[in-house]
Amino acid sequence: MAAFPFAIDATDGKARTGVLSTPRGDIRTPAFMPVGTAGTVKALTVEQVAQTGADIILGNTYHLMLRPTAERVARLGGLHRFMRWEKPILTDSGGFQVMSLSKIAKVTEDSVTFQSHIDGSRHVLTPERSIEIQADLLGSDICMQLDELVALPATQERAGDAMRRSARWAERCKSAFGARETQALFGIQQGGMSETLRRESADRLAEIGFDGYAVGGLAVGEGHAGMVEVLDYAPDMLPPDRPRYLMGVGKPVDIVEAVFRGVDMFDCVLPTRSGRHGQAWTWQGSINLKNARFAEDETPLDPSSDCPASRDYSRAYLHHLVKAEEILGQVLLSWHNLAFFQSLMARLRAAIAEGRLADFRRDVVARQAGE
């Protein structure tokens, strides 16, 4: 029996909308998780993040174990208390950052050994240590198994080796996690671009048994078309009664296409990273506030939005803040972008419930492409 009940309220084709219930609050799906990598969603207070409509945020094992250290967070009452976020938190296992950020990483059957990107110090991360950090020290509500990530393109042999090691690590994570009533553990499907490997991974994870399942190993070089190709079959391989999470995705069109194919949960740094670089996401596509054409544009980004950053500030003012490199510009654009992404998820949930997802999908894809 899963730790958290997951009720699917409506379907439209492969798409589902429902609620994942946790002791810290309900997560409405499809859900987008703002990324709070190092104990903060960059540039925003937790009150601002909550105001956008976020039900859950993501924290990261790799960054928090290096600074301020997971042990310090635990001594200070756990991650929820430390950052003053009372709703659910999902923590990434740290595997992605080990592969992408560390100066040197060596993977063996037992563990991954790496050097910190901050000071070069040496660290060892095992499946058991990842679970200890996430579940016991940080106190996250949803923990992720440690897996081995392979950048794409990759050979069938390389993808297969990493997938099978990830499956063995999944067993070790499940054993270390044990039986918990107030925390959940998700497994991660791997297999690169191979349908055969993806099937083997899904079958092995289902046999172990997890509270939810992620589609991993995408958004790592395959491009939008390649991602959609895998999503045509990968989510269908996972248990239908549990939430499906697409890791590290993505742009609005990526999210819409993934929801259309049966994905329930997402995370991505894109909204806040874009906001820090002067880019705003809107229903008409993304716009670059550095552009001179906004210098005297008195319209807000979205006058119909409940978000003050979207509704109350002119594009001219935002253009000025970005050009002047004022911190407030980064704050307002990050806030607006997160509000837009949460509005996208709310409209997706409504479209599924009302049986009109196909029309909504077509409209979003056309508008985001500038048609």
BELRASUL-V797542 format. One record per residue. RES is the residue in one small letter. SS is DSSP state (2 for helix, 1 for strand, 0 for the rest). OMEGA is omega in radians with two decimals (999 if undefined). NEAR is the number of other ideal C-beta (glycine too) atoms within 10 Angstrom. Layout:
BEGIN
res: (RES | RES)
ss: (SS | SS)
omega: (OMEGA | OMEGA)
near: (NEAR | NEAR)
END
This chain:
BEGIN
res: (m | a | a | f | p | f | a | i | d | a | t | d | g | k | a | r | t | g | v | l | s | t | p | r | g | d | i | r | t | p | a | f | m | p | v | g | t | a | g | t | v | k | a | l | t | v | e | q | v | a | q | t | g | a | d | i | i | l | g | n | t | y | h | l | m | l | r | p | t | a | e | r | v | a | r | l | g | g | l | h | r | f | m | r | w | e | k | p | i | l | t | d | s | g | g | f | q | v | m | s | l | s | k | i | a | k | v | t | e | d | s | v | t | f | q | s | h | i | d | g | s | r | h | v | l | t | p | e | r | s | i | e | i | q | a | d | l | l | g | s | d | i | c | m | q | l | d | e | l | v | a | l | p | a | t | q | e | r | a | g | d | a | m | r | r | s | a | r | w | a | e | r | c | k | s | a | f | g | a | r | e | t | q | a | l | f | g | i | q | q | g | g | m | s | e | t | l | r | r | e | s | a | d | r | l | a | e | i | g | f | d | g | y | a | v | g | g | l | a | v | g | e | g | h | a | g | m | v | e | v | l | d | y | a | p | d | m | l | p | p | d | r | p | r | y | l | m | g | v | g | k | p | v | d | i | v | e | a | v | f | r | g | v | d | m | f | d | c | v | l | p | t | r | s | g | r | h | g | q | a | w | t | w | q | g | s | i | n | l | k | n | a | r | f | a | e | d | e | t | p | l | d | p | s | s | d | c | p | a | s | r | d | y | s | r | a | y | l | h | h | l | v | k | a | e | e | i | l | g | q | v | l | l | s | w | h | n | l | a | f | f | q | s | l | m | a | r | l | r | a | a | i | a | e | g | r | l | a | d | f | r | r | d | v | v | a | r | q | a | g | e)
ss: (0 | 0 | 0 | 0 | 0 | 1 | 1 | 1 | 1 | 1 | 1 | 1 | 0 | 0 | 1 | 1 | 1 | 1 | 1 | 1 | 1 | 1 | 0 | 0 | 1 | 1 | 1 | 1 | 1 | 0 | 1 | 1 | 1 | 1 | 1 | 0 | 0 | 0 | 0 | 0 | 0 | 0 | 0 | 0 | 0 | 2 | 2 | 2 | 2 | 2 | 2 | 0 | 0 | 0 | 0 | 1 | 1 | 1 | 1 | 1 | 2 | 2 | 2 | 2 | 2 | 2 | 0 | 0 | 0 | 2 | 2 | 2 | 2 | 2 | 2 | 0 | 0 | 0 | 2 | 2 | 2 | 2 | 2 | 0 | 0 | 0 | 0 | 1 | 1 | 1 | 1 | 1 | 0 | 0 | 2 | 2 | 2 | 2 | 2 | 2 | 2 | 0 | 0 | 0 | 1 | 1 | 1 | 0 | 0 | 0 | 0 | 1 | 1 | 1 | 1 | 0 | 0 | 0 | 0 | 0 | 0 | 1 | 1 | 1 | 1 | 0 | 2 | 2 | 2 | 2 | 2 | 2 | 2 | 2 | 2 | 2 | 2 | 2 | 0 | 0 | 0 | 1 | 1 | 1 | 0 | 0 | 0 | 0 | 0 | 0 | 0 | 0 | 0 | 0 | 0 | 2 | 2 | 2 | 2 | 2 | 2 | 2 | 2 | 2 | 2 | 2 | 2 | 2 | 2 | 2 | 2 | 2 | 2 | 2 | 2 | 2 | 2 | 0 | 0 | 0 | 0 | 0 | 0 | 1 | 1 | 1 | 1 | 1 | 1 | 0 | 0 | 0 | 0 | 0 | 2 | 2 | 2 | 2 | 2 | 2 | 2 | 2 | 2 | 2 | 2 | 2 | 2 | 2 | 0 | 0 | 0 | 1 | 1 | 1 | 1 | 0 | 0 | 0 | 0 | 0 | 0 | 0 | 2 | 2 | 2 | 2 | 2 | 2 | 2 | 2 | 2 | 0 | 0 | 0 | 2 | 2 | 2 | 0 | 0 | 0 | 0 | 0 | 1 | 1 | 1 | 1 | 0 | 0 | 1 | 0 | 0 | 2 | 2 | 2 | 2 | 2 | 2 | 2 | 2 | 2 | 0 | 0 | 0 | 0 | 1 | 1 | 1 | 1 | 0 | 2 | 2 | 2 | 2 | 2 | 2 | 2 | 0 | 0 | 1 | 1 | 1 | 1 | 0 | 0 | 1 | 1 | 1 | 1 | 0 | 0 | 0 | 2 | 2 | 2 | 0 | 0 | 0 | 0 | 0 | 1 | 0 | 0 | 0 | 0 | 0 | 0 | 0 | 2 | 2 | 2 | 2 | 0 | 0 | 1 | 2 | 2 | 2 | 2 | 2 | 2 | 2 | 2 | 2 | 0 | 0 | 0 | 2 | 2 | 2 | 2 | 2 | 2 | 2 | 2 | 2 | 2 | 2 | 2 | 2 | 2 | 2 | 2 | 2 | 2 | 2 | 2 | 2 | 2 | 2 | 2 | 2 | 2 | 2 | 0 | 0 | 0 | 2 | 2 | 2 | 2 | 2 | 2 | 2 | 2 | 2 | 2 | 2 | 2 | 0 | 0 | 0)
omega: (-3.11 | -3.13 | -3.09 | 3.08 | 3.10 | -3.10 | 3.06 | -3.03 | -3.12 | 3.07 | 3.04 | -2.96 | 3.09 | -3.05 | 3.13 | 2.94 | -3.07 | -3.09 | 2.96 | -3.03 | 3.11 | 3.10 | -3.13 | 3.10 | 3.13 | 3.06 | 3.13 | -3.12 | -0.02 | -3.05 | 3.01 | -3.12 | 3.00 | -3.08 | 3.06 | -2.94 | -3.03 | 3.13 | 3.07 | 2.92 | -2.87 | 3.02 | -3.04 | 3.00 | 3.11 | 3.09 | 3.11 | 3.13 | 3.13 | -3.11 | 3.11 | -3.11 | -3.12 | 3.09 | -3.02 | 3.04 | -3.13 | 2.99 | -3.03 | -3.11 | -3.07 | -3.07 | -3.09 | 3.10 | 3.11 | -3.07 | 0.24 | -3.01 | -3.13 | 3.13 | 3.12 | 3.10 | 3.13 | -3.14 | -3.13 | 2.99 | 3.14 | -3.00 | 3.14 | -3.13 | -3.09 | -3.07 | 3.07 | 3.06 | -3.04 | -3.13 | -3.12 | 3.03 | 2.94 | 3.09 | 2.99 | -3.06 | -3.08 | -3.07 | -3.12 | -3.11 | 3.08 | -3.09 | -2.99 | -3.03 | -3.02 | -3.10 | 3.11 | 3.09 | 3.11 | -3.10 | 3.00 | 3.12 | -3.07 | -2.94 | 2.94 | 3.11 | -3.05 | 3.04 | 3.14 | 3.05 | -3.12 | -3.05 | 3.10 | 3.14 | -3.05 | -3.13 | 3.09 | 3.13 | 3.06 | 3.03 | -3.12 | 3.13 | 3.10 | 3.12 | 3.11 | -3.13 | -3.05 | -2.98 | -2.99 | -3.06 | 3.11 | 3.13 | -3.11 | 3.14 | 3.10 | 3.13 | 3.10 | 3.05 | 2.99 | 3.13 | 3.09 | -3.11 | 3.08 | 3.09 | 3.13 | 0.02 | 3.12 | 3.11 | 3.09 | -3.13 | -3.13 | 3.13 | 3.14 | 3.11 | -3.12 | 3.14 | -3.10 | 3.05 | 3.10 | 3.11 | 3.10 | 3.08 | 3.10 | 3.10 | 3.14 | 3.10 | -3.13 | 3.13 | -3.14 | -3.10 | 3.13 | -3.14 | -3.13 | -3.12 | -3.05 | 3.09 | -3.11 | 3.12 | 3.12 | 2.98 | -3.06 | 3.07 | 3.05 | 3.14 | 3.09 | -3.11 | -3.07 | 3.10 | 3.13 | 3.13 | 3.10 | 3.12 | 3.12 | 3.13 | -3.12 | -3.14 | -3.13 | 3.12 | -3.14 | 3.11 | 3.09 | 3.10 | 3.14 | 3.13 | 3.10 | -3.03 | 3.12 | 2.93 | -3.10 | 3.04 | 3.03 | -3.02 | 3.14 | 3.04 | -3.06 | -3.12 | -3.07 | -3.10 | 3.12 | 3.11 | -3.13 | 3.11 | 3.12 | -3.12 | 3.06 | -3.10 | -2.98 | -3.14 | -3.13 | -3.12 | -3.05 | -3.12 | -3.03 | -3.09 | 3.14 | -3.14 | 3.11 | -2.97 | 3.08 | -2.96 | 3.00 | -3.09 | 0.05 | 3.07 | -3.14 | -3.13 | 3.08 | -3.11 | -3.13 | 3.14 | 3.13 | 3.07 | 3.12 | -3.10 | 2.96 | 3.12 | -3.04 | -3.02 | -3.09 | 2.91 | 3.06 | 3.07 | -3.00 | -3.08 | -3.10 | 3.10 | 3.10 | -3.12 | 3.13 | -3.13 | 3.00 | -3.11 | 3.10 | 3.07 | -3.11 | 3.12 | 3.07 | -3.12 | -3.13 | 3.10 | -3.13 | -3.09 | 3.05 | -3.06 | -3.08 | -3.10 | 3.12 | -3.01 | 3.13 | 3.13 | -3.05 | -3.12 | 3.06 | 3.12 | 3.13 | -3.08 | -3.12 | -3.06 | 3.02 | -3.10 | 3.14 | -3.13 | -3.13 | -2.92 | -2.87 | -3.09 | -3.11 | 3.06 | 3.09 | 3.13 | 3.11 | 3.07 | 3.12 | -3.12 | -3.13 | -3.12 | 3.14 | -3.13 | 3.08 | -3.11 | -3.11 | 3.10 | 3.12 | 3.13 | -3.07 | -3.13 | 3.07 | 3.13 | 3.11 | -3.08 | 3.11 | 3.10 | 3.11 | -3.13 | 3.11 | 3.06 | 3.06 | -3.13 | 3.13 | 3.14 | 3.05 | 3.13 | 3.13 | -3.13 | 3.10 | -3.11 | -3.09 | 3.07 | -3.11 | -3.09 | -3.11 | 3.13 | 3.13 | 3.12 | -3.11 | -3.12 | -3.14 | -3.13 | -3.14 | -3.11 | -3.14 | 3.09 | 3.11 | -3.12 | 999)
near: (7 | 16 | 19 | 22 | 12 | 19 | 11 | 15 | 13 | 14 | 16 | 20 | 13 | 16 | 23 | 23 | 24 | 23 | 17 | 27 | 13 | 21 | 11 | 16 | 14 | 18 | 25 | 19 | 28 | 26 | 27 | 25 | 23 | 24 | 22 | 26 | 18 | 16 | 19 | 17 | 28 | 18 | 19 | 22 | 14 | 18 | 9 | 19 | 23 | 16 | 18 | 25 | 18 | 25 | 21 | 24 | 24 | 24 | 27 | 21 | 29 | 27 | 19 | 27 | 23 | 22 | 12 | 15 | 13 | 22 | 11 | 12 | 23 | 16 | 12 | 12 | 10 | 17 | 24 | 20 | 12 | 19 | 20 | 10 | 23 | 12 | 18 | 24 | 26 | 24 | 26 | 26 | 26 | 27 | 26 | 21 | 21 | 24 | 19 | 13 | 16 | 23 | 11 | 9 | 16 | 11 | 17 | 10 | 7 | 12 | 18 | 22 | 17 | 24 | 16 | 16 | 15 | 12 | 9 | 10 | 9 | 10 | 17 | 12 | 22 | 18 | 26 | 17 | 18 | 30 | 24 | 16 | 25 | 34 | 22 | 16 | 20 | 24 | 21 | 25 | 25 | 27 | 29 | 30 | 29 | 29 | 29 | 22 | 21 | 23 | 13 | 18 | 13 | 19 | 11 | 13 | 8 | 13 | 22 | 20 | 15 | 22 | 26 | 17 | 17 | 28 | 25 | 14 | 26 | 26 | 16 | 17 | 29 | 18 | 12 | 20 | 23 | 10 | 6 | 12 | 9 | 11 | 20 | 26 | 25 | 25 | 31 | 28 | 33 | 30 | 28 | 25 | 18 | 18 | 14 | 10 | 20 | 25 | 16 | 19 | 33 | 24 | 12 | 18 | 26 | 16 | 10 | 15 | 13 | 24 | 21 | 24 | 24 | 28 | 28 | 30 | 32 | 26 | 20 | 19 | 11 | 19 | 10 | 14 | 7 | 16 | 23 | 17 | 14 | 23 | 23 | 13 | 13 | 27 | 24 | 15 | 20 | 25 | 16 | 12 | 9 | 21 | 27 | 26 | 27 | 29 | 25 | 21 | 22 | 20 | 16 | 22 | 18 | 23 | 23 | 25 | 21 | 25 | 29 | 21 | 21 | 21 | 27 | 26 | 25 | 23 | 23 | 23 | 15 | 21 | 27 | 26 | 14 | 20 | 27 | 18 | 13 | 21 | 18 | 26 | 24 | 17 | 16 | 10 | 16 | 16 | 17 | 14 | 25 | 13 | 13 | 8 | 10 | 23 | 12 | 10 | 15 | 9 | 10 | 20 | 26 | 19 | 9 | 9 | 18 | 13 | 23 | 15 | 28 | 24 | 15 | 13 | 18 | 15 | 20 | 15 | 18 | 26 | 22 | 15 | 20 | 25 | 15 | 9 | 9 | 13 | 10 | 15 | 23 | 20 | 19 | 26 | 29 | 25 | 25 | 28 | 28 | 28 | 27 | 24 | 24 | 23 | 20 | 20 | 23 | 14 | 15 | 26 | 22 | 14 | 22 | 25 | 15 | 13 | 12 | 13 | 23 | 13 | 11 | 20 | 20 | 11 | 16 | 21 | 15 | 12 | 15 | 19 | 9 | 8 | 8)
END
